[in-house]
Amino acid sequence: QKRKKEMPSKSEKKLKTEAKPSKVTEKPAGQGSEEEGMFQIGKMRYVRVSCFKGKVLVDIREFYTDKEGSMKPGRKGTTACAK
């Protein structure tokens, strides 16, 4: 029974899948608006605050620089819903 309490709930799993499309929809809006909600906490680590489907999301993620020199979000990171 302890394992069930430690496992993430369905709503937490759903949050992770909801967070991915928000990144795709944010990029066409322009990087100027996206960078306003980003705060650097390490060499290539940033905290980003965004809104998706009426929910405020806090994303802590490592970024990398691609061949063109633009910053892209990496796989290492997590997203949480701010209540």
N, C-alpha and C positions, 0 to 999 in steps of 0.2 A: 504494500500500500504506500510505502514511502516513495517508491519510484514514480508512482502516478502523480504525486504532489510536485516532484522535481521536474517532471516533463513539462514543456511549454504547452499552454492551452491552445485550443484551436484558433482563438482570436489572435494570439501572438504569432502563430504560423501564418495566418492570413495577412497580418501586418507586413511580414517580410515580403510576401508576394505583391502586396499593394505598393510597396515602396519602389520596386524596380520600374514600373511604368512611369512613375513621376519624374524620374531622371530623363527619360526620353522626351517627355512633354516639356520639360523645363529648358532644354537646350535650344530649341528654335526661338524661344522668347528673347534670347541674347544673353551672353555671358556677363554683361554688366549687372543685370538684376540678380543673377545667380551668385556672383561674387560678393554682393552686399551682405548676404546672410552667412558668409563663410568666415570662420575665425581660425587662425593657425594656432595649433597647440604643440606642434613638433616640427621637425625638419620637413616632412612631407605628409603630416597628419593634420586634418582639418575637422572642425565641427561645423555642420551645415544645418540650418533651420529652414524648413520648407512646409508648405501646406499642400495636402493632397486629399481630395474628396472631403473637404471640410475639416480634416484632422491636421493638427500641427505635428510634424515629424522632426525628430532630432537625429541627425546622422553623423556618426563619428567614423571616419574612414581615412585610409592611407590613399594617397594619390600617386600617379606616376606621370612622367612626361613622355609623350609619344614622339614619333619621328619628326612630325611637323613642329614640335616644341610646345604644343598645347597640353594642359593638364587634364588627365582623365582619372575618374574614380577607379580604385583598385578593388580587388576581391576582399581584402582584409578590412573588415569594418562591421558596424552594426547600426541598425535603425530602431528607434524607440518612439512610441507615441507619447507626447507630452499631455498630461491631463490637467 
